[in-house]
Amino acid sequence: MAKQYKVGDVLTGTVTGVQPYGAFVALDEQTQGLVHISEITYGFVKNVGDLLTVGQDVRVKVLEIDDEAQKISLSIRALQEKPPVKRREATPRKTLQDHVDENDANGFNSLRNKLQDWIDQSGQ
């Protein structure tokens, strides 16, 4: 690694490669890091190529540096504002007993309707 980078550094780099698992970003002439697919943006990313292309400049944050393996883990998502959590509408929830009470009458009626047919069939 040509320059010394530190965890937490915010840098601008250039995407040099796109793979199914993430994108490689050049930080300088001799150093590149990987933005894992989970660190590209919030939410589900199906295809990295839909969001990043080779030659694109991106701002990244250094998450981890492995000097032995000479690998740098980067994140684009860490520089984005976290989207608000969507809350469900407050609909009244039914208890299990309410569901049973609703469906019991129908369930037992269909058995009651078939019972005579089964009795008739067994007598043959």
C-alpha positions in Angstrom: 0.0 0.0 0.0 1.5 3.2 -1.2 -0.2 5.6 1.3 -1.1 5.0 4.9 -4.8 4.8 5.3 -6.6 4.6 8.7 -10.0 3.1 9.6 -12.5 5.9 9.4 -10.9 7.8 6.6 -13.3 9.2 4.0 -11.8 9.1 0.5 -12.8 9.5 -3.1 -11.9 6.5 -5.3 -12.6 5.1 -8.8 -14.5 1.9 -9.4 -12.1 -0.5 -11.2 -14.1 -3.6 -11.2 -17.6 -4.9 -10.5 -18.3 -8.4 -9.3 -21.4 -10.2 -8.0 -20.1 -9.8 -4.4 -19.1 -6.1 -4.6 -16.9 -3.5 -6.3 -13.2 -2.8 -6.3 -12.3 0.8 -5.8 -8.8 2.3 -6.5 -7.8 4.7 -3.8 -4.5 5.7 -5.4 -2.1 4.3 -8.1 -1.1 1.2 -6.1 -4.0 0.7 -3.6 -7.5 -0.6 -4.1 -10.1 -1.8 -1.7 -13.4 -3.7 -1.8 -16.8 -2.4 -1.2 -18.8 -5.5 -0.3 -22.3 -5.7 -1.8 -23.8 -5.2 1.7 -21.9 -1.9 2.0 -23.1 -0.3 -1.2 -26.4 1.1 0.0 -29.2 0.4 2.5 -31.6 -2.2 1.5 -31.3 -5.2 -0.8 -28.9 -5.0 -3.7 -29.6 -7.7 -6.3 -27.0 -6.6 -8.9 -24.0 -4.5 -8.1 -23.8 -3.3 -11.8 -27.1 -1.6 -11.4 -25.6 0.8 -8.9 -21.9 1.1 -9.8 -20.0 1.1 -13.1 -16.3 0.9 -13.9 -14.7 4.4 -14.0 -17.3 5.9 -11.7 -15.9 8.1 -8.9 -17.3 7.2 -5.4 -16.9 8.5 -1.9 -16.0 5.7 0.5 -15.2 5.2 4.1 -12.4 2.8 5.3 -14.0 0.1 7.5 -11.1 -2.2 8.0 -7.4 -2.6 7.0 -5.7 -6.0 6.9 -2.0 -5.1 6.5 -0.9 -8.8 6.3 -3.3 -9.6 3.5 -3.0 -6.1 2.1 -6.8 -5.7 1.9 -8.9 -2.7 2.6 -12.7 -3.0 3.3 -14.6 0.1 2.2 -18.2 1.3 2.5 -20.3 3.7 0.5 -23.4 3.0 2.7 -21.6 4.3 5.8 -21.6 7.8 4.2 -25.4 7.7 3.5 -28.1 8.8 5.7 -30.0 5.9 7.2 -33.5 5.7 5.8 -36.4 6.0 8.3 -37.9 2.8 9.5 -41.3 2.2 7.9 -43.9 1.5 10.4 -47.0 -0.5 9.7 -50.4 1.0 10.2 -51.8 0.3 13.6 -54.4 -2.3 12.7 -56.2 -4.1 15.5 -54.7 -7.6 15.9 -57.0 -10.6 16.3 -56.2 -13.2 18.8 -55.8 -16.8 17.8 -59.1 -17.5 19.6 -60.8 -14.9 17.4 -59.5 -16.6 14.3 -60.7 -20.0 15.5 -64.1 -18.6 16.4 -64.5 -17.1 12.9 -63.5 -20.2 11.1 -64.8 -22.9 13.4 -68.4 -22.6 12.2 -67.5 -23.0 8.6 -65.1 -25.8 9.2 -67.5 -27.9 11.2 -70.4 -27.2 8.9 -68.5 -28.6 5.9 -67.8 -31.8 8.0 -71.4 -31.9 9.1 -72.5 -31.7 5.4 -70.1 -34.5 4.4 -70.9 -36.8 7.3 -74.1 -38.2 5.8 -72.3 -38.9 2.5 -69.6 -40.8 4.4 -72.2 -42.8 6.3 -74.0 -43.7 3.1 -70.7 -44.7 1.4 -69.6 -46.9 4.3 -72.9 -48.9 4.2 -72.4 -50.1 0.6 
